[in-house]
Amino acid sequence: MNPWFLLAAMSLATFIMTKLVVDLDFPPVLWLRDRVVGGWRPLTMAEHAEPMAADWRRQTEVHDGVLERYVVRKDWVPVFFAELLSCPWCVSAWVAAGVTAGVWAVSGLPLPVLYWAATWALGALLAQHDYA
């Protein structure tokens, strides 16, 4: 397989999985992220559509023109772990490691550490921007 194509495919896989963990509103991931990371986050489309409960009104504010909701993380989650899961660069390192390990296990990979670093860098560069 062409090494450039493989690097591009691994980087795109790292990018989309990083966005899923850090930003996207896929309900099971959002539920877990709310409990582990917490903090201010924009309302989802479903939350905009349904009438807000009384406790939600106390937990919402407008920041930079966007209605956001404050979610309290669970007490058992350490602060450093919540910070790591909210950082696209940090999450993409672990996602890139998993993608690299998977490709290495399935099809073999020359210089896996080099592929991991390149996949991490490209995936994180894409995931840090809001256009995605």
C-alpha positions as CSV (number, residue, x, y, z in Angstrom):
1,M,0.0,0.0,0.0
2,N,1.2,3.5,-0.8
3,P,2.7,5.0,2.4
4,W,1.3,8.5,1.7
5,F,-2.2,7.1,1.2
6,L,-1.9,5.1,4.4
7,L,-0.7,8.2,6.3
8,A,-3.6,10.2,5.0
9,A,-6.1,7.6,5.8
10,M,-4.8,7.1,9.3
11,S,-4.7,10.9,9.9
12,L,-8.3,11.3,8.8
13,A,-9.4,8.4,11.0
14,T,-7.6,10.0,13.9
15,F,-9.2,13.3,13.1
16,I,-12.8,12.1,13.0
17,M,-12.4,9.9,16.1
18,T,-10.8,12.9,18.0
19,K,-13.7,15.1,17.0
20,L,-16.2,12.5,18.2
21,V,-14.5,12.3,21.6
22,V,-13.9,16.1,22.0
23,D,-16.7,18.0,20.1
24,L,-19.4,16.1,18.4
25,D,-22.9,15.7,19.9
26,F,-23.4,11.9,19.3
27,P,-25.7,11.1,22.3
28,P,-23.7,8.3,24.0
29,V,-20.4,10.1,23.7
30,L,-22.0,13.4,24.8
31,W,-23.5,11.8,27.9
32,L,-20.2,10.3,28.9
33,R,-18.3,13.6,28.1
34,D,-20.8,15.6,30.2
35,R,-20.1,13.3,33.2
36,V,-16.3,13.1,32.8
37,V,-15.4,16.6,31.5
38,G,-18.3,18.8,32.5
39,G,-18.1,22.6,32.1
40,W,-19.7,25.0,29.7
41,R,-20.8,23.6,26.3
42,P,-23.2,24.8,23.6
43,L,-26.7,23.3,23.6
44,T,-27.3,20.5,21.2
45,M,-30.1,20.7,18.5
46,A,-32.2,18.4,20.6
47,E,-31.8,20.6,23.7
48,H,-32.8,23.6,21.7
49,A,-35.9,21.9,20.4
50,E,-37.2,20.6,23.7
51,P,-38.5,23.0,26.3
52,M,-36.0,23.5,29.1
53,A,-36.7,22.1,32.5
54,A,-36.5,24.5,35.5
55,D,-33.0,23.2,36.5
56,W,-31.7,23.9,33.0
57,R,-32.6,27.6,33.1
58,R,-30.4,28.0,36.1
59,Q,-27.5,26.3,34.3
60,T,-27.6,28.2,31.0
61,E,-26.0,31.5,30.0
62,V,-25.1,33.2,26.7
63,H,-21.4,33.3,25.9
64,D,-20.3,35.1,22.8
65,G,-23.8,35.0,21.4
66,V,-24.2,31.3,22.0
67,L,-26.6,29.8,24.5
68,E,-24.5,27.4,26.6
69,R,-25.3,24.9,29.4
70,Y,-23.1,24.2,32.4
71,V,-22.7,20.5,33.2
72,V,-21.1,19.4,36.5
73,R,-18.6,16.6,36.1
74,K,-18.7,13.7,38.5
75,D,-16.7,14.0,41.8
76,W,-14.7,10.8,41.1
77,V,-13.1,12.3,37.9
78,P,-9.7,14.0,38.6
79,V,-9.3,17.5,37.1
80,F,-6.3,16.5,35.0
81,F,-8.3,13.7,33.4
82,A,-11.1,16.1,32.5
83,E,-8.6,18.5,31.0
84,L,-7.0,15.8,28.9
85,L,-10.3,14.7,27.5
86,S,-11.3,18.2,26.5
87,C,-8.0,18.9,24.6
88,P,-8.0,17.8,20.9
89,W,-4.2,17.6,20.9
90,C,-4.2,15.3,24.0
91,V,-7.0,13.1,22.8
92,S,-5.6,12.8,19.3
93,A,-2.3,11.3,20.8
94,W,-4.2,8.4,22.3
95,V,-6.5,8.0,19.2
96,A,-3.5,8.0,16.9
97,A,-1.8,5.4,19.0
98,G,-4.8,3.2,18.7
99,V,-5.1,3.7,15.0
100,T,-1.4,3.0,14.5
101,A,-1.6,-0.1,16.7
102,G,-4.6,-1.4,14.7
103,V,-3.0,-0.8,11.3
104,W,0.3,-2.3,12.5
105,A,-1.5,-5.4,13.9
106,V,-3.7,-6.0,10.8
107,S,-1.4,-5.2,7.9
108,G,2.0,-4.5,9.3
109,L,3.6,-1.1,9.4
110,P,7.1,0.0,8.7
111,L,8.4,2.5,11.3
112,P,5.2,2.5,13.5
113,V,6.5,5.2,15.9
114,L,7.1,7.6,12.9
115,Y,3.6,6.8,11.6
116,W,2.2,7.4,15.0
117,A,3.8,10.8,15.4
118,A,2.8,11.9,11.9
119,T,-0.7,10.7,12.3
120,W,-1.0,12.4,15.7
121,A,0.3,15.7,14.2
122,L,-2.0,15.7,11.2
123,G,-5.0,14.5,13.0
124,A,-4.6,17.1,15.8
125,L,-4.1,19.9,13.3
126,L,-7.3,19.1,11.6
127,A,-9.3,18.5,14.9
128,Q,-8.3,21.7,16.6
129,H,-10.2,23.9,14.2
130,D,-14.0,24.7,14.3
131,Y,-14.5,24.2,10.5
132,A,-14.8,20.4,11.0
